[in-house]
Amino acid sequence: MIKVGITGQSGFVGTHLYNTLGLYPGEFERVPFEDDYFVDVERLKTFVKSCDVIVHLAAVNRHTDAHVLYETNMRLVKQLIEAMEATNSCPYVLFSSSIQEERDNEYGRSKSDGRKLLEEWAVCNGASFTGMVVPNVFGPFGKPNYNSFIATFGYKLTHGDSPTVLQDNEVNLIYVGSLCRHICDKIREMGSRTAPSLVERDDVACDFEMKVSEVLGLFENFKKLYF
């Protein structure tokens, strides 16, 4: 079986991915991860040594201080690399970046710079690495005002509030279950490879595109129909 660990296991995508891997007990063995591993070097080292695959999801998505957001996300990447180097571990690493790499903000820069650091680690150590550039993710148990504007719209409409559209952009969206299936397929694909290590950027396809106002209109109609 392939031993898979997920940093950020308790987060939105991490929880869904952990549960999805559990649907294939003869194929994947889940290596448990706890958030405090990043403040306990020895436990983090033990974790990375135990994994054939690490899916690095741990990150801060929002913070009142953009500098803290950038520094925190970069620190998590560097700590993961340091733990792997200290233990001579070369698991297959998948990193969850974001289409916000293209935007001029600290979150996007933290994702872009973190992906590049892990690419450099993989090249230097002969490891395999996939830097996933992921569209906007939505699905059950997303936190409003944190994980997705879809969760925010849903929460506000069911709690007597009226959501507003700040920027009516066309948004690429992927359901969290689709993303989890994509990650599982990437792990299977890497496990079946006989060629040397692979370092790649993976532009994850969205499920669909929709304007923010169209999503809000759809949700407002759901409320009208079902409430």
C-alpha positions in Angstrom: 0.0 0.0 0.0 1.0 3.6 -0.6 1.5 5.5 2.7 0.0 9.0 2.3 0.3 11.8 4.8 -1.6 15.1 4.5 -0.3 18.3 6.2 -3.3 20.3 7.0 -5.3 17.1 7.5 -7.9 18.8 9.7 -8.6 21.6 7.1 -11.3 21.8 4.5 -9.6 20.0 1.6 -7.5 17.9 4.0 -10.5 16.4 5.8 -12.2 15.5 2.5 -9.0 14.0 1.1 -8.3 12.0 4.2 -11.8 10.6 4.1 -11.5 9.9 0.3 -8.3 7.9 0.8 -10.1 5.9 3.5 -12.4 4.6 0.8 -9.5 2.6 -0.7 -8.1 0.6 2.3 -6.3 -1.9 0.2 -4.6 0.8 -1.9 -3.7 3.7 0.5 -2.5 3.7 4.1 -3.2 7.0 5.8 -0.3 8.4 7.9 -2.0 10.7 10.6 -0.9 14.3 10.8 -1.6 16.8 13.6 -1.1 20.6 13.2 1.3 20.8 16.2 3.8 18.7 14.3 5.0 22.0 12.9 6.0 23.1 16.4 7.6 19.7 17.3 10.6 19.0 15.0 11.0 15.4 16.1 7.3 14.5 15.4 7.5 16.2 12.0 10.6 14.2 11.2 8.9 11.0 12.2 5.9 11.9 10.0 7.9 12.6 6.9 10.0 9.4 7.4 6.7 7.4 7.5 5.3 8.7 4.2 5.7 7.5 0.6 3.6 10.5 -0.4 3.1 13.9 1.3 0.2 16.2 0.2 1.2 19.6 1.5 -2.1 21.5 2.2 -1.2 23.3 5.4 -1.5 27.0 4.9 -3.1 30.2 6.1 -5.7 31.4 3.5 -6.6 34.7 5.2 -5.0 37.0 7.8 -5.5 40.7 8.7 -1.7 41.1 8.3 -0.7 40.1 4.7 3.0 39.9 5.8 2.1 37.3 8.5 0.2 35.3 5.9 3.2 35.2 3.5 5.7 34.4 6.2 3.6 31.7 7.8 3.0 29.8 4.5 6.7 30.1 3.5 7.8 28.9 7.0 5.6 25.8 6.7 7.2 24.9 3.4 10.7 25.4 4.7 10.0 23.3 7.8 8.7 20.5 5.7 11.8 20.6 3.5 14.1 20.8 6.5 12.5 17.7 8.0 12.8 15.7 4.8 16.5 16.7 4.4 17.3 16.0 8.0 15.9 12.4 7.6 17.1 11.8 4.1 13.5 11.3 3.1 12.4 11.7 -0.5 8.6 11.1 -0.6 6.6 12.1 -3.6 5.3 15.6 -2.7 2.2 17.2 -4.0 1.8 20.9 -3.2 -1.5 22.7 -3.3 -0.9 26.1 -4.9 -3.6 28.4 -6.3 -4.6 30.3 -9.4 -4.0 33.3 -7.2 -0.3 32.9 -8.1 -1.1 35.3 -10.9 -2.4 38.0 -8.6 -0.4 40.7 -6.9 -1.1 39.7 -3.3 0.8 38.0 -0.5 -1.2 34.8 -0.6 -0.5 34.3 -4.3 3.2 35.1 -3.8 3.4 32.6 -0.9 1.9 29.9 -3.1 4.2 30.7 -6.0 7.4 31.0 -3.9 6.5 27.9 -1.9 6.0 25.8 -5.1 9.3 27.0 -6.4 11.1 26.1 -3.2 9.7 22.5 -3.3 10.6 22.2 -6.9 14.2 23.1 -6.1 14.2 20.6 -3.2 12.9 17.8 -5.6 15.5 18.6 -8.3 18.4 18.6 -5.8 17.3 15.4 -4.1 16.1 13.4 -7.1 12.6 13.3 -5.7 9.2 13.6 -7.5 7.1 16.7 -7.1 3.8 18.0 -8.4 2.9 21.6 -7.9 -0.9 21.7 -8.3 -2.2 25.1 -9.4 -5.8 24.7 -8.1 -8.9 26.7 -9.0 -11.4 28.0 -6.4 -12.5 25.0 -4.3 -16.0 24.7 -2.9 -18.0 22.0 -1.2 -19.5 20.7 2.1 -18.1 22.0 5.4 -16.3 25.0 3.8 -15.9 27.9 6.3 -17.7 31.1 5.4 -15.5 34.1 5.0 -12.5 31.8 4.8 -12.5 28.8 2.3 -14.9 30.0 -0.4 -17.2 32.8 -1.4 -19.7 30.0 -2.1 -19.7 29.0 1.6 -20.0 32.7 2.5 -23.1 33.2 0.3 -24.7 30.0 1.6 -24.1 31.0 5.2 -25.4 34.6 4.8 -28.5 33.6 2.9 -29.4 31.0 5.5 -28.8 33.4 8.4 -30.9 36.4 7.4 -28.2 38.3 5.7 -27.9 39.7 2.2 -24.6 38.9 0.4 -23.1 41.5 -1.9 -20.9 41.1 -5.0 -17.7 43.1 -4.7 -16.1 42.1 -7.9 -18.2 40.3 -10.5 -15.5 38.2 -12.1 -15.7 35.0 -14.0 -14.5 32.4 -11.5 -13.0 28.9 -12.2 -14.6 26.5 -9.7 -13.8 22.9 -8.7 -15.8 20.7 -6.3 -13.7 19.4 -3.4 -14.6 15.8 -4.4 -13.2 16.4 -7.9 -10.0 17.8 -6.5 -9.6 14.8 -4.1 -10.1 12.3 -7.0 -7.5 14.3 -9.0 -5.0 14.0 -6.2 -5.7 10.2 -5.8 -5.2 9.8 -9.6 -1.9 11.7 -9.4 -0.7 9.4 -6.6 -1.7 6.3 -8.5 0.0 7.6 -11.7 3.3 8.3 -9.8 3.1 4.9 -8.1 2.9 3.2 -11.5 5.9 5.0 -13.0 9.1 3.2 -13.7 10.9 6.2 -15.2 13.1 8.6 -13.2 11.7 11.2 -10.9 9.3 13.8 -12.3 9.0 17.5 -11.3 5.9 19.1 -12.8 3.5 22.0 -12.6 -0.1 20.7 -12.7 -2.7 23.2 -13.8 -5.8 21.5 -12.3 -8.8 21.8 -14.6 -11.9 23.4 -13.1 -15.3 21.8 -13.2 -17.0 24.9 -14.5 -16.7 28.7 -14.8 -19.4 31.1 -13.5 -19.6 34.8 -12.7 -19.9 35.6 -9.0 -23.3 37.3 -9.6 -24.6 34.1 -11.3 -23.6 32.0 -8.3 -25.4 34.5 -6.0 -28.5 34.5 -8.3 -28.5 30.7 -8.2 -28.3 30.6 -4.4 -31.0 33.2 -4.0 -33.3 31.1 -6.2 -32.5 28.0 -4.1 -33.5 29.9 -1.0 -36.8 31.0 -2.7 -37.6 27.5 -3.8 -36.6 25.6 -0.6 -37.3 28.0 2.2 
